[in-house]
Every structure is written in C-alpha cells, then in structure tokens.
C-alpha cells in the first residue's frame, strides 16, 4: 500500500466514526424541511391572495346554478310566468310524460315546499291522466283510428 492510500483510508474511517457527519445530516434535513415549509407557506398565501372572497364566490356559484336548470325547473319557471300556484305546477309537471314524478318531486323540493305536500300532489297529478285515457280507449272512433297501431303491437 502507498502512504497516500493509507492516509485516505484513515480519513474516511475517521469521518465515518465521528459524530460530525450526523450533525451535518441533521442540519441538511432541517434545512430542507424549512425550505419546504416556507415554499408551502408561500404557495398558500399566493392562492389566498389570488382567490376571490367567499361572498363573491357564493354569488358566482348562485349565478351558475341559475344557468344550469334541468328540464323540470325550466318547465316550472315557464308555468310560474302564468301565475299558477306551486302545487298546481307540480301536478302539471308530474302529469307530463317527459318529466313525470321523477322530475316533479325534486322540483317541489327546489321550490321550497314541504315534502308532505309535494308527494301527494305529485302522485295525484301523475294519476290524473289515467281516467280520461281509459274513457278515450272505450271510444269506438278512437279504436278504429288506433287499430293499425294496435294490430302491429299485437304481432
């Protein structure tokens, strides 16, 4: 072995046994933790400064809700323009084939009515077209008009 190699190996072994590298390792770990905490704080403060205040965010959310009404709500707003009561509107909506009960109950909740009023009105409104349809199906003129369609349905 050369003298230089022996000195280098001694220096490496002394460094490994001495407590100085542990302190250095703890210091670098603490510094990296401090940097990441500082970075996180800067990011959070930037997001807080850029984001809008809660009142403006709530107003913006309310405007978005108005723009995205589903079919039942649009129909309810249309019938409200005629001055009909909310319960009459629910009965009409639940009788319509497009929306029926599945759409009328959420519309009633959207209108702010109690569920104890919504359910009976919607069920009665959904059943209301059945009685006139049953009388119309007994009509002979209607049967003759519907016979081609009914004969195809039987096949």
HELIX and SHEET records of a PDB file:
HELIX    1   1 UNK A    3  UNK A   17  1                                  15    
HELIX    2   2 UNK A   20  UNK A   50  1                                  31    
HELIX    3   3 UNK A   54  UNK A   67  1                                  14    
HELIX    4   4 UNK A   71  UNK A   80  1                                  10    
HELIX    5   5 UNK A   86  UNK A   95  1                                  10    
HELIX    6   6 UNK A  100  UNK A  111  1                                  12    
HELIX    7   7 UNK A  115  UNK A  137  1                                  23    
HELIX    8   8 UNK A  140  UNK A  154  1                                  15    
END                                                                             
